[in-house]
Amino acid sequence: MALKITVIGTGYLGATHAAAMAELGFEVLGLDVVPEKIEMLGEGRVPMFEPGLEELLRKHVAGIEGSTGRLRFTMDWAEVAEFGDVHFVCVNTPQKHGEYACDMSYVDAAVESLAKHLRGPSLVVGKSTVPVGSADRLAARILELAPGGSEVELAWNPEFLREGFAVQDTLHPDRIVVGVRSERAEKLLREVYATPIADGSPFVVTDFPTAELVKTSANSFLATKISFINAMAEVCEAADGDVAKLAEAIGHDDRIGKKFLRAGIGFGGGCLPKDIRAFMARAGELGADQALTFLREIDSINMRQRGQMVELARQALGGGPFLGKRVAVLGATFKPDSDDVRDSPALNVAGQIHLQGGQVTVYDPKGMDNARRLFPTLGYADTAIDAVRGADVVLHLTEWREFRELDPAELGEVAAARVILDGRNALDPEVWRKADWSYRAMGRPTA
């Protein structure tokens, strides 16, 4: 009999996972505790921008004309427990307010609400990013609460989604990691992921702690790479070197690789910053805090980049106060191909300049609504041209393709001064300088 799958939590991770499981041929039931979200998803609409996700959803949501009908949504825990053989827990694990540690309250609540309804053989699979040791604790709690007793098992299967590529990363993952305690759990997960495994995705079987550590280790490594090249940009700035050429040269070494070596205003978003902080906090609880002290410096370098961008803007305006100066900011999201503005370096820089008296106007292809909610006092424009109109300096802070394709001559016609600061080292300096713009980027020669 074909497996039936449930997905608990239908945010960014859950909505993508539910749609992808339906695409892989499974009957899927998604659960959330927010009625508006359930209503929206039931109509085939997603509450966030993610390329290809809405189309995938509409292909499978029951009740939509021409859909397979394999995907439904509910708020009923008993219905979910009754329906599913494999239950994926995809809820949020934010940073605790006022501390580095991870807030496990949503995961705990989801597991407890589900477990007390599980009467027969079933597998609960954690996908959320959690502190190492959580799976052991949750497995014991499920055993305590589930009427099905030892027939209800837990497994850990971390997610590795990149915003902007989430659908592709779910359907064609570069690796599938499962932390299991039984052959049955492994067999069920091999069945769930049979298609990507057949297509060549590596399937890595581990214990609970290793599976929990994979995501935080991967994110810590990526954060280290980003902060490393940003530290090199600081040295290049002091020594009059060129960090872009430096990155190109070291990137040819296949032990290092070219990815994540573009200097700029650093990383943000809902994962990298909070994951490395939670990792440090958990290592401290385990008595291994010395092992991760380097991550504190990684975090510090990253946050420093934002202040340096503000300083670069001040210098570009003559070194005085921002009061009365018009500043155009291209980009609001923390990365392109997303509408996510959580801990966005671009908005952070825009906000700092605004607080210091600058008249800031922001434009972003997809993040405007979320940016307005977070920073309602900033100015917003409907197009890049409108944002730049009358600006004394232009800051390029999110590397959208649309910004790389802008016509510098056309922008120059409306700007008060042709001064651009490339906070992502993603624009072509020659193209901008040929159009009579003064181009500056961190760690790059001024001419």
N, C-alpha and C positions, 0 to 999 in steps of 0.2 A: 504494500500500500504506500502511496506517495506521502512523503513527509509534509506536515503542515507547520507553517512558521509564524510566530508572532514577533512583533517588534515593539518594545516598551519605550516610549519617548519618541516623539516624531519631530524633533528639532532638525538641525542641519544633518547630523549623523543618522538619526533614525529614519527620517523621510527618504534619504538617499538609499539606506540599506533596505527599507521596505520595498521601494520601487525596483531596486536591483534584484531582490529575491523573487519578485513577481516576474521580472524579465527572464530569470533563470528557470522559470516554469513552475514555481511553487505557489500554492494557495497561501496568501499572507493576510494576517489581521494585525493592524497597527493600533496601539493604544496611547492615548494622552489624557492628561487631567485638565487640559485647557479646552473648553468647548469650542471657542473660536477657531482654534487650530484644526480640530477634528472636522468642523464644518467646511473650512477652507480646503483641506486635503481631500475631503469627500467630493468636492466639486472639481478636483483635479488642478487646484492652484497651490503654489508653494509660498510660504511666508518669507522666503529669502531668494536672492538671485544666485542661481547656480546653473551654468550652461548645460543644457540638455535634460535637466531634472524634471521640469514641468512637462515636457514632451513625453518622457518615460512614464511619468505618473499618469498622464491622461491615456496612455496606451493600455493601462492595466486597471484603473480604478473602476469598480463596479458602478453601473448606472450611467456611465458616459458612453454615448453612442459610438459603436465601433471598437470599444475596449474589450480586453480579454475577460474582464470581470474578476481577475484573480486577486485583486487587492481591495480590502475594506478597512474601515476604521471604526473604533468604538471607544467608550469610556468605562466599559464594564469589565472589571478584573475577573469575575467568575466566567464570563464568556471567553476571555482570552485563555484562561487556564484550561477550560474544557476543549477549546479549539486546537491548541498547539501541541506539537511534539517537541519542538525546539523553540525556546523563548530567548530572544536577543534583548539584552538590557542596554539601551543606548542613551541614557539620560546624562545630563550635564554634571561636571565636577568642577565648579568654579573655585577661585581662590577664596579662602575665608576672609571675611572682612577684618582688616587690621592686622593680619598676619600672613605668613608665607604658605601655611599648610593648606591642603586641599579640603574643600567642603564635601563630605561624603553623604550629607543628609538626603540628597535626591536619590542616590543609588540605594542607600539603606531603606528608604521609604518604598522604592519600587520593588526591591527584592522581598521585603516583608509583605507588602500588599499582594504580590503574586503568590508567594510560597504558601500562604494559608489556604489557597484554593487548589493547590496541586495534589490531586488524589491518586493519579496513576503514574506510570513510567514517563518521565520527561527530563529534558536537559535544559537548564538555565545557562545562558552563555553571556558573560559580561563582555561588553565591547568598550565601555567607558574607560578613560585613562584614570587609574586609581593608584594610591600609594601602595608599594609592595607590602604584602601581608594581608591586604583586604580580602583576597579570594579565600584564604584559609578561614578567616572570620565569617565571611558570608556563607561559606559551605556549611559551617557548624550551625549557623542561624537557620538555614534552609532545612537542615535535618531536624532541628528543634520544632519548626513551625509547620512543615508540610505534612498533611495527612498521609501522603504516599510514602513517607519515611525515606529509607535508603534507595528506593526506586527513583527518587528525584535527585539528580546530580547537578553539579556546577562545573563549568569549564570557563577558561578565560581566553578570549580571542580579540586582541587589541586591534583598534582601527588605525589605518595609516592614510587617511584621506587628506588630499591637498585641496584647499578651496580653489575652485576654478577647474578642477580635474576630478571631482568627487565621483561622478558617474563612472568614468573610465577606471578610476582606482578601485572601485567596488567590483566592477564586472571583469576587469583584467588586472588584478592586484600583482605588484612586483614580488610579494611574498604573503603567505597566509601562515600566521603563527597561532598555535593552539596550546594552551596549558590544560592538560587533562590528568585525571587520576584513574581512568579505566579504559579498557579496549573499546567498550561500548560507546563511551563519549567520543573517542577518536573516530570510530566507525561512522557515527552520526554526522560528525563535522566533515568527514571525507565525502559523505553523501551530499551534504549541503553544498559543498564547494567542488563537486565532481566536474562541472564544466570548466571553471578556470584551471583546475588541476590538469585536466586533459589538454588544455591549451598551453600548458607549460609553466603555470605559476608554482613556485616551490612551496611545499607544505612542510612546515617546521613544527615538530611535536616537542613540547617542553613540559616542565613542571609548572605549578602556579607562579612561584616567585619570578622565575625567568620570563614568563609570558608578560607579567605585570611590568617588568623592568625594560622590556624591549622598546616600548613607545617613548618612555621618558629618556632612555639612553640615546635613542635616535634623535629626539628633539634637542637634547643637550649637545650632541655632536654637531648638528646643523647650526645651533646657536653659537657654538664655539667657532665654527668656520666663518660665520658672518661677523662676529665681533673681532676675530683675528684680522680680517682684511680691513675692518674699520680702524683697528689699532695701527695697522700699516699705513693707512691713509693719514693718520695724525703724524706719523714719522715722515712720510713723504711731504706733507705740508711744511714741516719744520726744515726738511733737507732740500726742498725744491725738487722732489722726485715726482714721478707720475704713477699713481697707484693702479691705473687702468692697465698700463704696460707691465707693471710688476705682476698684477694678477694674471695677465695673459701668459707671461713667462713661466710663473710657477705652476699655472694650470696645465701646462703641457706635460708635467710630471704625472704619470698616471696613478702614482701613489696619493697624489693630492687631488687631482681632477679640477675641472673648470667651474663646476656648479657652486653656487653660493659664495662666489668670490667677487661680487660687485659691491664696491664700497658705497656707502650712502648713509641715510639717516637711521638705519637699523631696522630690526624686526619688531613686530607688534602682533596684534590679533588675539584671538581667544585661546590659543594653545601654547605657543612657544614660551612667552613670558611666565604664565602661571605654572606651566609644567616644570620648568627648571627651578622655580621657587619652591614648588611642592616637593620636588626631588631633594633639594637641599634640606627642607624641613624634615622629611622622612629619614634621610640619612642621619640627621642629628638625633632623632628618636631612637635609631638603631645603634647609636654610638659610633657611627662611621662618618661623622661630619667632616673630618679631616680630608677624606677622599674627595669631597666635592667643594672644597673652599674655592677652587678655581672658578666655579660657576658664579660665585658672588662677583668676581671681577668681570666675567662675561656679561652679566646683567648690568654692571656699572658702566662698562664701555658702551653698551647698547643705549642706555638712557642718556649718556653724555652726548651722543651724536645729535640728539634733538636740540640740546642747548647750543651746540656748535653751529647748527644750521641757523638758529636765531641770530647768533653772533655774526655769521657770514652775511645775513640779510642786513644787519645793522651797518656793517662795514660797507656794503654795497650802496647804502643810502648816505654814506659820508661819515659814519661813525657816531652820529648824534642820536637823540631819542627818536622813537617811532612816531611820536605824536604828529598827527596830520598827514603822515605818509600813506600812500595807497599801495597796498600789497596784494598781488594776485597769487592765489594758491591753486595749482593744478593737481588735483587729487585729494580725496578725503578717506578712501578706504585704505586698509593696512597693506593690501596687495591688489593687483589688477584682477579682472574676471571674477569679482566678488562685490557684494554690497555691504560687507562686514567692516564696521568702523571701530570695533572693540580694540582698545589700546592702540589706536592708529597713530603712528609717528607723524603722519601728515597733519592730522587734526590737532595733535598735541602742539606742533610747531605753530600752526595757524592760531591756536588758542593763546599761546604764550605771547605772540606778537600783538594780538588783539588786546590782551590784558595790559600791554605796555603802551597802548594808545594808538597802534596802527589801525588803519581802515582796511580790514581784510575781506577780500571777496574770494569765495571758494567755488570751484566747479569740479564735478566728478561725473563720469558717464553713468554710474549705477548707484552711488552711495549717498545721493543728495538727501533723500527722506530721512535716512538713519542719522546722517550728520546734523541735519536741522534739529532732530529730536535731542541729540546729545549736546550740541552747541548752538542753541537758538539765537544767540546774540551776534554770531558771525554773519557777514553778508554772503549771499549765494547768487550765482548767475546761472542762466539756462544753457550757456555755451562757453567754450574756452575763450572765444573772441570777446564775449560780454564780460567775462571775468578780468581779462587783460586790459579792457578799455580804461584809459586814464591811469594805468598802474605805473608807479615809480620803480618797481622791481617785480619780477615774475619768479615764483618758486615752483619748480617741477618736483612733486613729492610722492607721486604714485605712478609706476611705470606702465600706464595704459598704452596700448598700441595707438589709440587715437592721438595721444600727445606726441608720440614719435613721428606721426604723419602730419603734424601741423605745419603750415607754411610760415616760416619765420618772417618773411617779407610782409605777408598779410597781417600778422600779429603786430609787426613793427609800425604799421600804419595807425593802429589804435592806441598803442602804449604811449605813456608820457615819456618814458625812457626805455631804451633798448638794453635792459639788463636782465639776464636770466641766470638763476642759480639752479643747477641740476642736482637735486638731492638724491638722485638714484643713479647717477653716472650712466644714463640710458640714452641720452640724446647725442647726436653727432656734433661735436664742437665746431668742426669745419663749416658745416652747413649753416649754423647759427652765426658764426663770425663773418662768413661771406655776406650775410644779410645785415651786417653792421651791428650785430648784437655783441655786448660784452658778456662772455660766457664764463661762468665759474662753477667748479665742482670740488668737493672735498678731496684733497690729496692729488689734485691735478695742477699742472703749470697754468699760469694765468693767460699765457698766449702761446 
